């Protein structure tokens, strides 16, 4: 039976290795183009977000705001997490883009509550604002801030931030640097103040404020929420731009690119992608052909005002070939192969045992 046990252990090790070498797939929700378009027939994705996902160890697909319910169900059976980009949209609770994002958020909550599946969503700048707007159900929660093209440190309570999931990779030195040095990039003229946040029970019930900042003019009456995380749900927000620190080289952009800022950006990316590893969703090679996997080197990103952007058009985006059971089929094939292998080894060893002469020990 020794070879049977060895084969079984080897099979477990191979399965464990495959599971841990899998590169998580993050669905990046495209922003509508133009930003305030009434309908969602064109969209765009910025390359800096894709680079940041790859920095943390992930890969990305594009999710369009015109995605149907059927397509979204298929995506949820395969994707490992979601990212909401920053932007300049005048957010509207009744807009097609905002309604679609709300649908994604509701499904993330559904998967967490009913299926116990962790599908993290990381929302940056405009995305951060939209999540808080959706939960508060009130656009008036947004306040004007003068924090456009501005780098800053962050403020936080040690007991809260050091127990947070989002900053779990930070050392004591990282916390000191984030509090005393300009390590975050800010490009927003709207935000949610700490005061407004506390006035909405649905926000305080579902989210924990982990850091806050200052207005660009140092106005003490305006204290913006700079980061939050879901208390129960895997939803995270950053008003600042971690993706710009290592990948934005536009001369007019005021980006902190010191070593401390670079490390903070990397550790937040690493956290996000590792959170995406906590579910068993898998994109097969067949799935990759059906989805718009984003390849930064294929020439599809163009220079748009100094930023590398990929544009999409609803009329030319390829149609997804739905195959929601592909993951289950793959798992079933692996299980059948494993059973066949173990059965063969068992019979092989059983025959050896039957032919074994115990008298040879005398």
C-alpha positions as CSV (number, residue, x, y, z in Angstrom):
1,X,0.0,0.0,0.0
2,X,3.0,2.3,0.2
3,X,2.8,3.3,-3.5
4,X,-0.9,4.0,-3.1
5,X,-0.3,6.3,-0.2
6,X,2.5,8.1,-2.0
7,X,0.4,8.5,-5.1
8,X,-2.4,10.0,-3.0
9,X,-0.1,12.4,-1.3
10,X,1.4,13.4,-4.6
11,X,-2.1,14.0,-6.0
12,X,-2.9,16.3,-3.1
13,X,0.4,18.2,-3.5
14,X,-0.3,18.7,-7.3
15,X,-3.8,19.9,-6.6
16,X,-2.5,22.3,-3.9
17,X,0.2,23.6,-6.2
18,X,-2.2,24.2,-9.1
19,X,-4.6,26.0,-6.8
20,X,-1.9,28.3,-5.4
21,X,-0.3,29.0,-8.8
22,X,-3.6,30.2,-10.3
23,X,-3.5,33.9,-11.3
24,X,-6.7,35.6,-10.0
25,X,-8.8,37.3,-12.7
26,X,-10.2,40.8,-11.8
27,X,-13.2,42.2,-13.7
28,X,-12.5,45.9,-14.3
29,X,-15.8,47.8,-14.9
30,X,-15.4,50.1,-17.8
31,X,-16.3,53.8,-17.4
32,X,-18.9,55.1,-19.8
33,X,-17.5,57.4,-22.6
34,X,-18.2,60.3,-22.7
35,X,-18.2,60.3,-18.9
36,X,-21.7,61.9,-18.6
37,X,-23.3,60.0,-21.5
38,X,-27.0,59.3,-20.9
39,X,-26.6,55.8,-22.4
40,X,-23.8,53.2,-22.1
41,X,-22.8,52.3,-25.6
42,X,-19.2,53.3,-25.4
43,X,-16.7,52.9,-22.6
44,X,-13.0,53.1,-21.6
45,X,-10.4,51.5,-19.3
46,X,-7.2,53.2,-18.1
47,X,-4.0,51.2,-18.3
48,X,-2.8,52.3,-14.9
49,X,-5.5,50.2,-13.2
50,X,-4.5,47.1,-15.2
51,X,-0.8,47.6,-14.4
52,X,-1.7,48.0,-10.7
53,X,-3.7,44.7,-10.8
54,X,-0.8,43.0,-12.4
55,X,1.5,44.5,-9.8
56,X,-0.4,42.6,-7.1
57,X,-0.3,39.4,-9.0
58,X,-3.6,39.4,-10.9
59,X,-4.8,39.7,-14.5
60,X,-7.8,41.6,-15.8
61,X,-10.9,41.3,-18.0
62,X,-13.1,44.2,-19.1
63,X,-16.7,44.2,-17.9
64,X,-18.9,46.5,-19.9
65,X,-21.8,48.7,-18.4
66,X,-24.1,47.2,-21.0
67,X,-23.5,43.7,-19.8
68,X,-26.8,41.7,-19.6
69,X,-28.0,39.8,-16.5
70,X,-27.2,36.5,-18.2
71,X,-23.7,37.6,-19.0
72,X,-23.2,38.9,-15.5
73,X,-24.3,35.6,-14.0
74,X,-21.7,33.9,-16.2
75,X,-19.0,36.4,-15.1
76,X,-19.8,35.8,-11.5
77,X,-19.2,32.1,-11.9
78,X,-15.7,32.7,-13.1
79,X,-14.2,36.0,-12.0
80,X,-12.3,36.3,-8.7
81,X,-12.9,40.0,-7.9
82,X,-13.9,43.4,-9.3
83,X,-12.4,46.9,-9.6
84,X,-14.1,50.2,-10.0
85,X,-12.0,52.9,-11.7
86,X,-11.8,56.6,-10.9
87,X,-13.3,59.1,-13.3
88,X,-15.0,62.5,-13.7
89,X,-18.6,61.4,-14.0
90,X,-21.5,63.4,-12.5
91,X,-22.8,60.5,-10.5
92,X,-26.6,59.9,-10.8
93,X,-28.4,57.1,-8.9
94,X,-30.7,56.6,-11.9
95,X,-28.0,56.4,-14.5
96,X,-27.3,53.3,-16.5
97,X,-23.7,53.0,-15.3
98,X,-24.6,53.6,-11.7
99,X,-27.5,51.1,-11.9
100,X,-25.2,48.5,-13.4
101,X,-22.6,49.0,-10.6
102,X,-25.4,48.6,-8.1
103,X,-26.3,45.3,-9.7
104,X,-22.7,44.1,-9.3
105,X,-22.6,45.2,-5.6
106,X,-25.9,43.4,-4.9
107,X,-24.6,40.2,-6.4
108,X,-21.4,40.4,-4.4
109,X,-23.5,40.7,-1.3
110,X,-25.7,37.8,-2.4
111,X,-22.7,35.6,-3.1
112,X,-21.3,36.4,0.3
113,X,-24.5,35.8,2.3
114,X,-26.1,32.9,0.4
115,X,-23.1,31.1,-1.2
116,X,-20.4,32.0,1.3
117,X,-18.2,33.0,-1.7
118,X,-15.8,35.9,-1.2
119,X,-15.6,38.1,-4.3
120,X,-13.8,41.4,-3.3
121,X,-14.6,44.7,-4.9
122,X,-11.9,47.5,-4.8
123,X,-13.3,51.0,-5.6
124,X,-11.0,53.9,-6.3
125,X,-11.8,57.6,-6.3
126,X,-15.0,57.9,-8.3
127,X,-15.7,54.3,-7.5
128,X,-15.2,54.9,-3.8
129,X,-17.7,57.8,-4.0
130,X,-20.2,55.7,-5.9
131,X,-20.2,52.8,-3.4
132,X,-21.0,55.2,-0.6
133,X,-23.6,56.9,-2.7
134,X,-25.3,53.6,-3.5
135,X,-25.5,52.5,0.1
136,X,-26.6,55.9,1.4
137,X,-29.1,56.2,-1.5
138,X,-28.5,60.0,-1.5
139,X,-26.4,62.0,-3.9
140,X,-26.3,64.9,-1.3
141,X,-23.8,62.8,0.7
142,X,-21.1,64.1,-1.7
143,X,-19.2,67.3,-0.6
144,X,-17.0,69.5,-2.7
145,X,-13.3,69.3,-1.8
146,X,-10.2,71.0,-3.2
147,X,-8.0,67.9,-3.5
148,X,-7.4,67.8,-7.2
149,X,-3.8,67.0,-8.3
150,X,-2.6,67.0,-4.7
151,X,-0.4,64.6,-2.7
152,X,-0.8,64.1,1.0
153,X,-0.4,62.0,4.1
154,X,-3.3,60.2,5.7
155,X,-4.8,60.4,9.2
156,X,-6.1,57.4,11.1
157,X,-6.7,55.9,14.5
158,X,-4.0,53.3,15.2
159,X,-6.4,50.9,16.8
160,X,-8.7,50.9,13.8
161,X,-6.3,50.9,10.9
162,X,-4.0,48.3,12.5
163,X,-6.9,45.9,12.9
164,X,-8.2,46.5,9.3
165,X,-7.9,43.9,6.5
166,X,-7.0,46.4,3.8
167,X,-3.8,47.5,5.6
168,X,-2.9,44.1,7.0
169,X,0.4,44.0,5.1
170,X,1.7,47.2,6.6
171,X,4.6,47.4,9.1
172,X,4.9,49.9,11.9
173,X,7.2,51.9,9.7
174,X,4.6,51.9,6.9
175,X,2.0,53.4,9.2
176,X,4.4,56.1,10.4
177,X,5.3,56.9,6.8
178,X,1.7,57.1,5.7
179,X,0.9,59.4,8.6
180,X,3.9,61.7,8.3
181,X,4.9,61.7,4.6
182,X,3.2,62.5,1.4
183,X,2.5,59.0,0.2
184,X,-0.9,59.2,-1.5
185,X,-2.1,60.9,-4.7
186,X,-5.5,62.8,-4.8
187,X,-7.4,63.8,-7.9
188,X,-10.9,64.5,-6.6
189,X,-13.1,67.6,-6.3
190,X,-15.9,65.6,-4.6
191,X,-15.9,63.2,-1.7
192,X,-17.7,62.1,1.4
193,X,-16.8,63.9,4.6
194,X,-16.4,62.0,7.9
195,X,-19.3,64.1,9.3
196,X,-21.7,63.1,6.5
197,X,-20.6,59.4,6.7
198,X,-21.6,59.3,10.4
199,X,-25.1,60.7,9.5
200,X,-26.1,57.7,7.5
201,X,-26.8,54.5,9.5
202,X,-26.6,52.3,6.4
203,X,-23.0,53.5,6.0
204,X,-21.9,53.1,9.6
205,X,-23.6,49.7,9.7
206,X,-21.8,48.3,6.7
207,X,-18.5,50.1,6.5
208,X,-15.6,51.1,8.7
209,X,-13.7,54.3,8.0
210,X,-10.0,53.3,8.2
211,X,-8.4,56.7,7.2
212,X,-9.3,60.3,6.5
213,X,-7.5,63.2,4.9
214,X,-7.5,67.0,4.6
215,X,-8.9,69.4,2.1
216,X,-6.3,70.7,-0.4
217,X,-6.7,74.2,1.2
218,X,-6.3,72.7,4.7
219,X,-9.8,73.7,5.6
220,X,-10.5,72.0,9.0
221,X,-14.2,71.9,8.3
222,X,-13.8,69.5,5.4
223,X,-12.4,66.1,6.4
224,X,-12.8,63.5,3.6
225,X,-13.1,59.8,4.1
226,X,-10.0,58.5,2.4
227,X,-10.5,54.7,2.8
228,X,-13.1,52.3,4.1
229,X,-13.7,48.6,4.2
230,X,-16.8,46.5,4.6
231,X,-17.5,45.2,8.0
232,X,-19.2,42.1,6.7
233,X,-18.9,42.3,2.9
234,X,-15.6,42.2,0.9
235,X,-16.0,45.8,-0.4
236,X,-13.1,48.3,-0.1
237,X,-12.7,51.9,-1.1
238,X,-9.8,54.4,-1.5
239,X,-10.5,58.0,-2.3
240,X,-6.8,58.4,-3.2
241,X,-5.2,56.7,-6.2
242,X,-2.8,53.9,-5.3
243,X,-2.5,52.9,-9.0
244,X,-1.1,56.3,-10.0
245,X,1.9,56.2,-7.7
246,X,3.9,53.6,-9.6
247,X,2.4,54.1,-13.1
248,X,1.5,57.7,-13.7
249,X,4.4,59.7,-15.3
250,X,2.5,62.7,-16.6
251,X,4.7,65.7,-15.8
252,X,1.8,67.9,-14.7
253,X,0.4,65.3,-12.3
254,X,1.5,65.8,-8.7
255,X,2.3,62.2,-7.8
256,X,4.3,61.1,-4.8
257,X,6.8,58.6,-6.2
258,X,9.1,58.2,-3.3
259,X,10.0,54.7,-2.0
260,X,7.5,54.9,0.9
261,X,4.6,55.7,-1.5
262,X,5.6,53.0,-3.9
263,X,5.6,50.4,-1.1
264,X,2.2,51.5,0.2
265,X,0.7,51.2,-3.3
266,X,2.2,47.7,-3.8
267,X,1.0,46.4,-0.5
268,X,-2.6,47.5,-1.1
269,X,-2.5,45.8,-4.5
270,X,-1.0,42.7,-2.9
271,X,-3.8,42.7,-0.4
272,X,-6.5,43.1,-3.0
273,X,-5.3,40.2,-5.2
274,X,-4.7,37.9,-2.3
275,X,-8.3,38.6,-1.2
276,X,-9.3,37.5,-4.7
277,X,-7.6,34.2,-4.1
278,X,-10.1,33.3,-1.4
279,X,-12.7,31.9,-3.8
280,X,-12.5,28.9,-6.1
281,X,-13.7,30.5,-9.3
282,X,-11.5,29.7,-12.3
283,X,-11.2,31.0,-15.9
284,X,-10.4,28.1,-18.2
285,X,-8.5,28.5,-21.4
286,X,-11.8,28.2,-23.3
287,X,-13.2,31.0,-21.1
288,X,-10.2,33.2,-21.9
289,X,-11.1,33.1,-25.6
290,X,-14.7,34.2,-24.9
291,X,-13.9,37.1,-22.7
292,X,-12.0,40.3,-23.3
293,X,-8.8,39.6,-21.4
294,X,-6.8,42.7,-21.3
295,X,-3.3,42.6,-22.8
296,X,-1.4,45.8,-22.3
297,X,1.0,44.8,-25.1
298,X,-1.4,44.2,-27.9
299,X,-1.6,47.8,-29.1
300,X,-5.2,48.4,-28.2
301,X,-4.4,51.1,-25.7
302,X,-3.9,54.6,-27.2
303,X,-2.6,57.8,-25.9
304,X,-5.4,60.1,-24.8
305,X,-4.1,63.3,-23.3
306,X,-1.1,61.6,-21.8
307,X,-3.0,58.7,-20.5
308,X,-3.1,55.2,-22.1
309,X,-6.7,54.3,-22.6
310,X,-8.6,51.4,-24.2
311,X,-11.9,52.4,-25.8
312,X,-14.8,50.0,-26.3
313,X,-17.9,50.2,-28.5
314,X,-21.0,48.2,-27.8
315,X,-21.5,47.4,-31.5
316,X,-18.1,45.8,-32.0
317,X,-17.4,44.2,-28.6
318,X,-17.4,40.4,-29.1
319,X,-20.4,38.4,-27.8
320,X,-19.6,36.1,-24.9
321,X,-20.2,32.4,-25.6
322,X,-21.9,31.4,-22.3
323,X,-20.6,28.3,-20.7
324,X,-21.6,28.6,-17.0
325,X,-20.9,24.9,-16.3
326,X,-17.3,24.9,-17.6
327,X,-15.8,25.2,-14.1
328,X,-18.0,22.3,-12.8
329,X,-17.1,20.1,-15.8
330,X,-13.4,20.8,-15.3
331,X,-13.6,19.9,-11.6
332,X,-15.6,16.8,-12.5
333,X,-13.0,15.6,-15.0
334,X,-10.2,16.1,-12.4
335,X,-12.1,14.1,-9.8
336,X,-12.8,11.3,-12.3
337,X,-9.2,11.1,-13.3
338,X,-8.1,11.1,-9.6
339,X,-10.6,8.3,-8.8
340,X,-9.4,6.2,-11.8
341,X,-5.7,6.7,-10.8
342,X,-6.3,5.8,-7.1
343,X,-8.5,2.8,-8.1
344,X,-5.8,1.5,-10.4
345,X,-3.1,1.8,-7.7
346,X,-5.3,0.2,-5.1
347,X,-6.0,-2.9,-7.4
348,X,-2.3,-3.1,-8.3
349,X,-1.2,-3.1,-4.7
350,X,-4.1,-5.5,-3.7
351,X,-2.9,-8.1,-6.2
352,X,0.6,-7.8,-4.9
353,X,-0.7,-8.4,-1.4
354,X,-2.7,-11.5,-2.5
355,X,0.4,-13.1,-4.0
356,X,2.5,-12.4,-1.0
357,X,3.8,-15.5,0.9
358,X,3.7,-14.8,4.6
359,X,5.7,-17.9,5.3
360,X,8.8,-16.2,3.9
361,X,9.0,-14.4,7.2
362,X,9.6,-17.6,9.1
